[in-house]
Amino acid sequence: MTNAVTTPNIPLNQQTSHVPADPQARSIPLDARQRPVHLTILPPLLRLVLYKRDIVALAAQYKTHASHHRDPTFWKALSRQLKPVLDFLNEVKIEATLAAVLSVALSDWEHAQSYPSTSDLRHESHRKRSSLEARHAIGRTILSVLDTHKKNSYAAPHWRFLGMREVLIDNMRRAWYKLHAYVRDLQSVFSWMQPDIDASLTLAGTCDLTALRDGLLARSRVLSEARSAGARLLKDELRAEIRRTMPS
């Protein structure tokens, strides 16, 4: 049996034998079709970026662990599944796309109200108040996503006997599951959008949301295969590590 590990730099999820269902990782409701495209995309896109960063950080920590240097077999197998997914997210500039979508969303709300007479102070006052309320709503959405992510990533483990390697593998397993849940959410959004999405999809500079849309739909099979293979590797390796560390 190994001792419990306290690692403040490692996200510590609640340790259970399976990944619990995430109430936020579900298909986009049909009424989302009535909202502006970028506002529908913003929440799952933000969650995807957060879990991508988790995966990258956890992978970097795992590669510094002594077990990796003793036997890199597991990492070599897992990296073959991580690479195409992370390469794709980097190729579509996922972080820059998120920043641009947020910028467009805020700009859209700022100019959301249109009145026949812009000189009418009552209308102008209402427009400003409506814009402020909308900005607050966007802020609350972002804070809610960040708060949920923090709770899921830093909860104290239930399995106190887990050692460093088990914690790292289990956290990678959870982050991998969540990342692909939001990949599927975005695929769901894009699948029912018309090919000629409105102008808000084409964002400033290199932040072209159509590249994300086209990539997610075109590479659906590749991403799905990587998801399944990576999840299986992480699950099997965690079980094997627990068997190795349990008392005989």
N, C-alpha and C positions, 0 to 999 in steps of 0.2 A: 504494500500500500504506500502510495506517495503522500507527502504532506500537502496540505492546501496551499495554494499560491495566491499571494496578494500582489496584483500587478496593475497599478493605477493607470498605466499607459495602454492596457489591453482592454477592449470592451468586454465586460463580463455579463453575458446574457444569463437568464435563468436557465439552469441546466436541467433538461428533461430528456427523455429518450426519444422525443420526436419534436419536430418544429411545429409550434402551435399556429393555428390559423390566425392570420393578421386581418382584423376587421377593415383595415384600410387597403389591403391588397385584394381587391375584387374588381369585377368588370365595371366599366364606366356605365352609369345608368343612362337610359334612353333620353331622359330630359336634359342630359348634358348637351344634346344636339342643339338645344335652344340657346346655349351660352356661346360667347365668342370663343373661337378656337383656342387662342392662347390661354384663356382662363380655364378651359377644360384640361389643357395639357400641363399647366403649371404644377399642381400637386404631385402627380406621379413622376413628373420630370425631376422635381426637387428630391423626392425620395430615391429615385434612381441614382442621382448624383451622390447622395449621402452614403448609400450602400456600396457604390463603386469605390468611394474613398475608404470605406471600412475594409473592403477586400484588399485594396492596395496596401493599406497600413498593416493589416494582419499578415499578409504574405511577406512583407518586409521583415516583420518581427519573427515569423516562422523561420525564415532563412538564416537568422542569427542564432537559432537554437542549436544546442550541441547535437541533438539527434539528427538534424539535417546534415551536418558535417560527417557524422558517422555513417549514415546510410541515406543518400539522396533519392532513393528509388521512388518513394511516395511523391516527393515534390516534383520529380521529372514527369510522372504520370499526370499529376494535377495541373502542372503548368501548361501541358498540352491542351487542356480544356479552358484554363484561364486566359491564355494568350489571344485566341480569336475574339473573345468577348471584350476584353480590355482594349485590344487593338481597334475593334469596331467603335467603341465608345470614344476613344481618342480621335479616331478618324473623323467622326461627325462632330467633334469639338463639343462634347456634351456639356461641360461646365460653361463655356462661352454661350452656348445656345440657351441654357437656363437663364443666364444673366440677361440676354437679349429678350427672351420671352417675358421676363419680369418687367423689363423696361417698357416693352410694348403694352403689357397689361396695364401698367400705371398710366401710361400716356393715353390709352384708350379710355380709361375711366375719367381722366382729366377732361376729355373732350366728349364725354358720352352724352351730355345733354345739349340739345339744340333748340333754340327758341326763335320765333319769328322776329322778335324785337330784342336785340342784345342790349339796347339802351335801357330796357325796362329793369330797374334796380331790383324789383321783387323777383323777377326771373333770374337775374344774375346771382342774387343771394341764394336762391334755391339751388342753382347750378353748383355753386361753390360748396354748399352744404352737402349736396348729393355726392359730389366728387370726394369730399373729405370722408364721408361715411363709407364710400366704396373703398377708398385707400385703407381705412381702418379694417374693413372686411378682409382685404387682401393680406394685411399685416397679421390679422388673427389666424388666417389660414396657414400662413408660413410658420407662425409661432407654434400652432398646433402640430404641424408636421415635425418641427424640430423637437418639440417636447416629447412626442410619441417615440421618435427615433432615439432620443436620449434615454428614455425609460427602458426601451427594448434592448439598448446596447450596454447599459451600465448597471443593470440589476445584479444584486448579489447572487452568486451561484448556490443552488441547493445541494449539489454533489460536492461536499466539502473535501472528499478524497481526491478530487481531480488535481493532477499536476499541471505544470506549465504546458507541456505538449498537448495534453487532452483539451485544455482550455482554448488554446490556439486553434486546434482543429475544429472544435465544436463551434467556436465563434465564426470561423470561416464558413462552416456548413450553414449556419443561420444567415449570415450576410449574403451568401450565395443564393439561398432560397429567396430572400427578400428582394435582392437585385433582380432576379428573373421574374418575380411576381410583378414588378413594376415595368419590366420590359413587356410582359404580356398585357398589362393595362394600356400601355401606349400603343401596342399593336392593335388592341381592341378599338381604341379611339380612331386610329388612322384607317382601320379597315372599313369603317362606315362613312368616312369622309369622301366627298367627291374628289376626283383626280385634280381638278383645278381649284384648289383651296384658295380662299380669299387672300388678298395682298398682305395681310398681317403675318402670313406664314413665311414670307420672304423677308428676312430681317437684315439689319444693317451689316455691312462688311462681309466677313466670311461666315457669319452665324446664319446659315440657311437651314431653316427647320424642315424644308422639303428633303434635304439630304438625310435627316434622321428618319423622316417618314418612309422614304424610298428604301433606305437601308434596312429598317426594321421589318418591312414587308418582304423585301427581296431576300433577306438572309434569315428568314424565320426558321427554316429547317436547320441551318448551321447553328444558330443560337439555341434551338431546342435540343439538338444533339449534344452540344457542349453542356447545357444545363443538366440533362439527365446523367451524362457520364461523370461530370464533376460532383454532382450530388451523391452518386453511388460510391465514388472514390472516398469522399469525405465521411460518409456514413460507415462504410466498411472499415476504414482506417481508425475511426473513433472507437468502434466496437473492439477491434483488435488491440488497440492501445489500452482500453479498459481491462480487457482480459489479461494483458501482460502485467498490469499494475495491481490487479486484485490479489489478495492473499490466497495461497493454495489451500 
